[in-house]
Amino acid sequence: MTRLLDIILSFFATVVISPFMIPIMIGLKCTGEHDIFYKQKRAGRCGKPFYILKFATMLRNSPNLPGGLTTMKNDPRMLPMGPFLRKTKINELPQLLNILFGDMSVIGFRPVTVEQYKLYSKEFKSLAQKTKQRPGLSGIGSIVFRDEEAILWKVEEQGMDKDKFYREVIAPYKCELEIWYMKHRNVFTYVKLIILTVDAVLNPGSRRWEKELKGLPAVPENLKGYI
């Protein structure tokens, strides 16, 4: 049922927003390195890699430059339109095509890199394999960690190792959240998470998800103050 909703929603969303994407595509073509889209290998259904589509916001060679796969505050690798596209999440919209192609769902676990996927627990991987869960354009992990980059910037400003913080604090809790979704996955939860995604975009900092979703894993003490 959710796959049918994925196809319907992503098709109509693509049709509706396509005219509004033309100025963005022209802007990207006329600035930076003139790339419109960016492809990156991510962990998909059952952990199998696929290429996620985004609007280009960083230099082509950014993964091999200082900072690697982590975006820094005021990152010099950012293209002129990058900050706007990333802040508004417009850079994620080409993933509607990934949904149509069957690589992704509207709602699912965050499509993390293959290396980040390895940090997830055996329980998560077992459930993902059992449910054939696809990564999502949004989901509980994306809502709770809507501004993950800002969290890592704050951690770095406090003199902590942001990579270690991601591995030992963010990734384990994100994994717990994704397990919660797979255990409660149904059309009702799917629709509710779409509504909460809209709320998170329109009301940055909203914590409505805490009230609307019952039985979520408690936020760890070392994450309080960040999310």
C-alpha positions as CSV (number, residue, x, y, z in Angstrom):
1,M,0.0,0.0,0.0
2,T,2.8,2.5,0.9
3,R,4.5,1.7,-2.4
4,L,1.4,2.7,-4.3
5,L,1.2,5.9,-2.2
6,D,4.9,6.5,-3.0
7,I,4.3,6.4,-6.7
8,I,1.1,8.6,-6.6
9,L,2.6,11.2,-4.3
10,S,6.0,11.4,-6.0
11,F,4.4,11.6,-9.4
12,F,2.0,14.4,-8.6
13,A,4.6,16.3,-6.5
14,T,7.1,16.1,-9.5
15,V,4.4,17.4,-11.9
16,V,3.4,20.3,-9.5
17,I,6.8,21.5,-8.6
18,S,8.6,21.0,-11.9
19,P,7.8,24.6,-13.1
20,F,9.2,26.1,-9.9
21,M,12.4,24.1,-10.3
22,I,13.3,25.6,-13.6
23,P,14.7,28.9,-12.1
24,I,16.8,26.8,-9.7
25,M,18.2,24.6,-12.5
26,I,19.0,27.7,-14.6
27,G,20.7,29.3,-11.5
28,L,22.8,26.2,-10.9
29,K,23.8,26.0,-14.6
30,C,24.9,29.6,-14.6
31,T,26.9,29.5,-11.3
32,G,29.5,27.5,-9.5
33,E,30.7,24.5,-11.6
34,H,27.6,24.6,-13.8
35,D,26.3,21.3,-12.4
36,I,22.6,20.9,-11.8
37,F,22.5,17.5,-10.1
38,Y,24.7,15.7,-7.7
39,K,24.8,11.9,-7.3
40,Q,26.2,10.1,-4.3
41,K,26.3,6.4,-3.3
42,R,24.0,5.7,-0.4
43,A,22.8,2.6,1.5
44,G,19.4,1.6,0.2
45,R,17.0,-1.3,0.5
46,C,18.5,-4.2,2.4
47,G,21.7,-2.2,2.6
48,K,22.4,-2.4,-1.1
49,P,24.0,0.8,-2.6
50,F,22.2,3.1,-4.9
51,Y,22.8,6.6,-6.2
52,I,20.8,9.4,-4.5
53,L,19.9,12.5,-6.6
54,K,20.2,16.0,-5.2
55,F,20.6,19.5,-6.6
56,A,24.3,20.4,-6.6
57,T,25.3,22.4,-3.5
58,M,29.0,21.6,-3.1
59,L,32.1,21.5,-5.3
60,R,32.4,18.2,-7.3
61,N,35.6,17.2,-5.5
62,S,34.3,18.2,-2.0
63,P,34.5,14.7,-0.6
64,N,38.3,14.7,-1.3
65,L,38.8,18.2,0.2
66,P,39.2,19.1,3.9
67,G,36.0,18.3,5.6
68,G,35.3,15.1,3.6
69,L,31.7,14.1,3.8
70,T,30.9,16.4,6.7
71,T,29.7,19.9,5.8
72,M,31.4,22.6,7.9
73,K,29.9,25.9,9.1
74,N,30.5,28.5,6.4
75,D,32.0,25.7,4.3
76,P,34.3,27.1,1.5
77,R,33.3,24.2,-0.7
78,M,29.7,25.4,-0.9
79,L,28.4,26.7,-4.2
80,P,26.7,30.1,-4.4
81,M,23.2,28.7,-4.2
82,G,24.2,25.9,-1.8
83,P,23.3,27.5,1.6
84,F,19.8,28.4,0.4
85,L,19.1,25.1,-1.2
86,R,20.3,23.2,1.9
87,K,18.6,25.3,4.5
88,T,15.2,25.0,2.7
89,K,15.9,21.3,1.9
90,I,15.1,22.1,-1.8
91,N,18.3,20.3,-2.7
92,E,16.5,17.1,-1.7
93,L,13.6,17.4,-4.2
94,P,15.3,15.5,-7.0
95,Q,14.9,12.4,-4.8
96,L,11.3,12.3,-6.0
97,L,12.8,10.6,-9.0
98,N,14.5,8.1,-6.8
99,I,11.1,7.4,-5.3
100,L,9.5,6.9,-8.7
101,F,12.3,4.5,-9.7
102,G,11.8,2.5,-6.6
103,D,15.1,3.3,-4.9
104,M,13.4,5.2,-2.1
105,S,10.1,5.8,-0.3
106,V,8.5,9.1,0.7
107,I,8.9,7.9,4.4
108,G,11.7,5.6,5.5
109,F,15.1,5.5,7.2
110,R,17.6,8.2,6.3
111,P,19.6,7.3,3.2
112,V,23.0,7.5,4.9
113,T,26.3,6.7,3.3
114,V,27.5,3.1,3.1
115,E,30.0,3.8,5.9
116,Q,27.4,5.4,8.1
117,Y,25.1,2.4,7.5
118,K,27.7,0.1,9.0
119,L,27.4,1.9,12.3
120,Y,23.7,0.8,12.6
121,S,22.9,-2.2,14.8
122,K,22.3,-5.8,13.9
123,E,18.7,-5.4,14.9
124,F,18.2,-2.5,12.5
125,K,19.8,-4.4,9.6
126,S,17.8,-7.5,10.4
127,L,14.5,-5.5,10.5
128,A,15.4,-3.6,7.3
129,Q,16.1,-6.9,5.6
130,K,12.8,-8.5,6.9
131,T,10.6,-5.5,6.0
132,K,12.4,-4.7,2.7
133,Q,12.3,-1.1,4.0
134,R,13.5,1.6,1.5
135,P,15.3,4.8,2.6
136,G,13.0,7.8,2.7
137,L,12.8,11.3,1.5
138,S,11.8,11.9,5.0
139,G,11.1,9.9,8.1
140,I,11.4,9.9,11.9
141,G,15.2,10.2,11.8
142,S,15.0,13.1,9.3
143,I,12.5,14.9,11.4
144,V,14.3,14.6,14.7
145,F,17.7,15.3,13.2
146,R,16.3,17.9,10.7
147,D,19.4,20.1,11.2
148,E,22.1,17.5,11.8
149,E,24.7,19.8,10.3
150,A,24.0,22.5,12.9
151,I,24.3,19.9,15.7
152,L,27.7,18.9,14.5
153,W,28.8,22.5,14.1
154,K,27.8,23.2,17.7
155,V,29.6,20.1,18.9
156,E,32.8,21.2,17.1
157,E,32.5,24.8,18.5
158,Q,32.4,23.2,22.0
159,G,35.8,21.6,21.3
160,M,34.5,18.0,20.8
161,D,35.3,15.6,18.1
162,K,32.3,15.8,15.8
163,D,33.0,12.5,14.0
164,K,33.3,10.7,17.4
165,F,30.1,12.4,18.5
166,Y,28.3,11.2,15.4
167,R,29.5,7.6,15.8
168,E,28.9,7.3,19.5
169,V,25.9,9.5,20.1
170,I,23.9,10.5,17.0
171,A,24.1,7.2,15.0
172,P,23.0,4.9,17.9
173,Y,19.9,7.1,18.6
174,K,19.1,7.6,15.0
175,C,19.2,3.8,14.7
176,E,16.8,3.4,17.6
177,L,14.4,5.8,15.9
178,E,14.5,4.0,12.6
179,I,13.9,0.7,14.4
180,W,10.8,2.3,16.1
181,Y,9.4,3.2,12.7
182,M,10.0,-0.2,11.2
183,K,8.2,-1.8,14.2
184,H,5.2,0.7,13.8
185,R,5.2,0.9,10.1
186,N,1.7,1.2,8.6
187,V,-0.2,3.6,6.4
188,F,-1.4,5.7,9.4
189,T,2.2,6.2,10.6
190,Y,3.4,6.9,7.1
191,V,0.8,9.7,6.6
192,K,1.5,11.1,10.1
193,L,5.2,11.4,9.4
194,I,4.4,13.2,6.1
195,I,2.4,15.8,8.1
196,L,5.1,16.1,10.7
197,T,7.7,16.6,7.9
198,V,5.6,19.5,6.6
199,D,5.4,20.9,10.1
200,A,9.2,20.6,10.6
201,V,9.9,22.5,7.3
202,L,7.4,25.3,8.0
203,N,8.2,25.5,11.7
204,P,12.0,25.0,12.2
205,G,12.6,23.9,15.8
206,S,9.1,22.4,16.2
207,R,9.0,19.4,18.6
208,R,5.5,18.3,17.6
209,W,6.9,14.9,16.9
210,E,7.3,14.3,20.6
211,K,3.6,14.8,21.3
212,E,2.3,13.1,18.2
213,L,4.4,9.9,18.2
214,K,3.9,7.6,21.1
215,G,6.5,5.2,22.4
216,L,9.6,6.9,20.8
217,P,12.9,6.0,22.3
218,A,13.9,8.6,24.9
219,V,16.4,11.3,23.9
220,P,19.7,10.3,25.4
221,E,21.1,12.8,28.1
222,N,24.1,13.6,25.9
223,L,21.8,14.7,23.1
224,K,19.5,16.9,25.1
225,G,20.2,20.5,24.2
226,Y,21.1,19.6,20.7
227,I,17.7,18.4,19.4
